[in-house]
Amino acid sequence: MNYLDKRIEKVRNAVLGVSDSVLITDDITRRYVFNFDSSAGYGIISRNKCELYLDFRYYEIACIAKKNGFRCR
């Protein structure tokens, strides 16, 4: 398990006992959890999924990040 998986698992353990999922909108929190610096976007972490949604300006760099296990659509 890499450091990013550990961060996501930490959020899951903290939140999923209280809720089914968590919506991350804060820039600093999004950067910490997903290790992706952006001024816009949000992340969703649930029991089965972990997704980061960004606007078109970040598409190219997000696709580069997919080499680290992310999927780019």
N, C-alpha and C positions, 0 to 999 in steps of 0.2 A: 504494500500500500504506500503510495507516494504522499508527499506533503499536502497536495491538493485534495486527494481522497480523504485524508485525515481531517482537513478543515471542514469538508462537506459532511463527513460523518459526525463531527462535533456539533454542527448545526442541527443535523437530524436528531441526534440524541437529546439536545436541549429543547427542541420545539415539538417534536412529534408525539411526545406524551400528552401535550396540551392541544395540539391541532393536527389536522391531516397534512397540511403543507405550510410553507412559509414563503411569502413574497418579499424579495429584497429589492428595495428601491434606492436606498442611500448609496451615494457614490463610494464612500470610504468602505462601507461594509461589503458592497459588491466587489470592490477591488481586492479586499482581504479574502473573501470566500472563493472567488473565481480566479484570482490572480490575473485580472484583466482590467486595465486602466481605461475608463471611458467616462465621458461627461453625460452620457444618456444611455438608458437601457434599464433592464430589470432582470432579476433571476428568480426562478421558482425551484424550490427544493421540496420534494415529497418523498414518501417511502420508496417509490420505484423510479423516480426521475429526478434529474438535476439539469435544468435548462437555463441558458443565458440568452436573453433576447436583446438584440442591439439594432440600431438603425443602420441604414445603408452605408453610412460613412465608415463603419467599422468592419464591413464585410471582408475586405481583403486581408486585413490583419487577423481577423477571427479564423479565416481559412488557414492561415499559417499556424495559428495556435492549435488547429485540429491535429497537428502532428503529435501533440501532447495528449491525445485521447479525446479531444472534442470533435463533435460532428458539426459540419457547417452546411446550412441549407439556405 
